[in-house]
Amino acid sequence: MGGTRRKFFQDAAIFGTGLLGLSRSLRAEQEKHAANEAAPHPGGQASSVHGSRRPTRAETGARGAYLPMVTPDVADLSHEMDGSVKVFRLIAEPVKRKIAPFKTIDAWGYNGSCPGPTIQVQQGDRVRVIFENRLPESTSVHWHGLEIPIGQDGVPYISQKPVAPGEKYVYEFTVHQEGTFFYHAHSAMQEMMGQIGFFVAHPERDYKPRVDQDYGLILQEWAVLPSNTVPNTAGMEFNWLTFNGVSAPMTTPMLARLGSRVRLRIVNLGMDHHPVHLHGNQFVVTGTEGGRAPESTWYPMNTVLVGVAQARVVEFEAKYPGAWMIHCHLPHHMMNSMMDLLRDRQIETADQTDAKTLSQMESLAKSVPFQHVHHSPIAENAASVPGFPQDAFMEMGMDEVVEKPETYGLPKNWSAGMMGMMTMVRVLPGKEYDAILLRKKNGTPAVQEEHHHES
Ligand SMILES: [Cu+2]
């Protein structure tokens, strides 16, 4: 071991001992953390970053208001103010997550949610997160992408002692950056159990051009064996793909008023990279996990590769009315696993007849309230064509099971075409947009009085 490396470990050990004392008492933690951040930090880099941080709100006075991001199917984490400090309470715990109408998994998340609730702050904010571990094992919280002192980095043994089950730990730092960040457990298996959430730092002044809608999507993958509920975190074959903890058609459509500008922030914390494609529109990548990208780097595209641990922020003008799909384009990520439903009746690609499949689908429909048990038309000689069936018997419409204000007015059986990592941006003329907002506000059930059939 070289001298520098040994010195580093000595520093880390001294630093770790300091934190060990801190974790004993919550109040002591809070006091010491303030001192901690002012002290020089092992690693040097954090110190220089710290030195160049932007001034806090207290130093600059009032800042511009910001448009909060909406995380479909995931709530925001509320906060209280302690003087000028935004105080959040984050709890790691097991979470039952219904990822499809016929599938609930035992994931791990935060505050009853998987992914965890979205934390939204503004550049310059002082943030305190009172973290509690209700998992059956030790954990910590890493603030992905944030330039904060090493003591707040959330890496077990390196920057802090692991937070034991039942213990609390206080993170506190000043956010000098703007952009799309996230928090996650810094233990690989816990990440795969769902320990992730958004951490969005809004800029002190709005980005230009301003957007009217701001949405966030977290991409996750799950390996869940048939008739099981616990993800197999050692498994390499992912059969469930989710946006914000749900698979299509349970994903809540994102709404945009015709003529508005839309921002989508996409974050990936799984085992695969996902090419996320938007139908019918071109967008520009306006930011990454590192913050806002200069306008000179923007160019039109409609598919953005969101690699593991990356964030990609895209923006587009909602010029074209319609229900525009947005989905990962990997074919196997555009599917839901039917293994649980089929059990011993798994589809055989040979020896499949229309009658046999129809009765199979009817059996499925009884176990979950699917209303459309018919399938799309097939040729009379279909069974004699090598390769048949492929998608013929994959469609399972369940409009009524997944209906909500955001699905109001979609064409009948829309849900049959929605599977896996898939959702939609519904670009709606003002009147229709307002009607859905009113339904959301009033909690009006999205009863579909009439279908708008294309055909
Ligand atoms: Cu994918």
Residues whose N, C-alpha, C, O or C-beta is under 5 A from the ligand:
A	BS01	CU	H273 H274 P275 C328 L330 H333
